[in-house]
Amino acid sequence: MNMFTEQQIHQLLIVFIWVFTLSYVFFPLIRRVIISLKIKNNVISRSSHQGYVPNFGGIVFFMSYFSVFFLIPEFRASNTTFVLLAAMAVIFVTGFLDDLIALSPKLKLVGQLVSVTIVLVEPQLTIHSLHGFLGVYEIPFFYSIIGTVFFLVLLINAFNLIDGIDGLTAITGIVISVFYSLVFLKASQFLFFAICMTNIAMLLAFLRYNFSRSKKIFMGDTGSLLLGLVLGILTIKIMSLDLMALNTFSFPQRKVPLLLISVLFIPILDTFRVMSIRYLNGKPIFEADRNHLHHILIDFGFSHRSVSLGIGVFNTVTAIFMFFVVKYLSFFASFFILAFLFMLSAVFLFWINKNRSAIRKKSEV
């Protein structure tokens, strides 16, 4: 088993403690500044909250990434670090402006595309091969660029879409980061393991205030877009790891996408489900509504905390289950089991959403 050096382990401990402390201190400070400046959120009818709660918690996310990249000397000397920072800065500004003045969907997409284009400067952060997944091996350069851009923009928006109730995006980000950290630990990928630790530390601190009654703060688009970008980059990095780095998990590279899809189960399920419903109803796929899985559960009377924790546990169990499925069963068996889980989840959500609509009609009579 590959491990980090003793010095790197000490640095990782410092990173975790530093990021958690910085985040824990600055979330309430940012909240007070936003309130003192009387910056109001864009109130939307589908919101699950009543009253004013400050946005812009994502400012602390960017501060955390920025500080970690300059805290460790090894990171300061890396070209990858500066590519990541530049991409993060663009998506951060995009999210900040959207929280501040409500950008149009087109301008928001432009900001995402600029950020993702910067990521393409780093060759190791592009999808250049699927290693035999669905029969696809090396991908031609043009399609590699298109595929990478599409995937990153998709995941950025997926995290933006699930950020609808307290704790859900943060808990989902923690679950994904924990799984990814295990891969990067096995592969001795120090920088990317440190990013996972940064995610976990800052999101744990964020939950303290996001669940609070008196000190509540939202991450806003400032945070959800940034988190989606970072997790997308981590996903692509795992896809680009060589075979030897993945041999410790005892399954071939062509099975890796199946495992990654299972780890990203909730964002993928909710995004494709909601966009499909909008398309079938003749509505723009980026038009806001209350068809998200968390809205359905909230409307049944569950609390934000119970829904977020429940979805987080479901995502965790699904990922662990699929890890053993992928490890011990054939590719085709693993593929069909994962597809069945998606279909079963979609059918279940359709059923409870139908019951929710019936309950609403009865209450209106």
Number of C-alpha atoms within 10 A of each C-alpha: 8 12 14 15 11 9 8 15 14 11 15 22 12 15 23 21 16 19 26 23 14 19 24 21 13 18 27 17 13 19 20 15 12 18 15 9 8 10 13 15 16 11 11 10 9 12 12 15 14 7 5 12 18 21 26 23 28 26 22 24 26 19 14 22 21 17 14 22 22 13 15 17 10 13 17 14 12 12 12 18 17 17 17 23 19 15 23 25 16 19 31 27 16 25 27 23 15 19 21 18 11 15 15 10 12 9 13 16 15 14 19 26 19 15 26 26 16 16 26 18 14 15 11 17 21 23 25 22 16 19 21 13 16 13 8 11 13 12 15 10 12 9 12 17 16 12 16 22 21 14 18 26 20 19 24 24 22 23 29 23 20 21 23 22 21 25 27 25 27 27 23 26 25 21 19 26 23 16 16 23 21 13 20 24 18 18 22 17 19 20 19 19 23 26 24 25 24 24 26 24 23 26 26 20 20 29 20 15 21 25 17 12 9 9 15 21 28 26 28 24 29 28 29 29 28 30 28 24 29 22 23 21 23 22 24 20 18 23 23 19 16 12 13 11 19 19 13 13 14 10 18 17 22 20 22 20 19 22 24 20 17 26 26 24 21 23 25 18 20 22 21 15 18 20 18 14 13 18 12 10 10 9 13 11 16 13 10 15 13 15 18 22 23 21 21 21 20 18 16 13 9 14 14 21 16 15 22 23 16 14 19 23 15 14 22 22 14 19 23 16 14 24 21 12 19 24 16 13 13 12 19 12 13 21 19 11 15 22 14 12 16 18 13 12 15 16 12 12 19 16 11 15 20 13 14 16 13 11 13 12 10 9 8 6 5
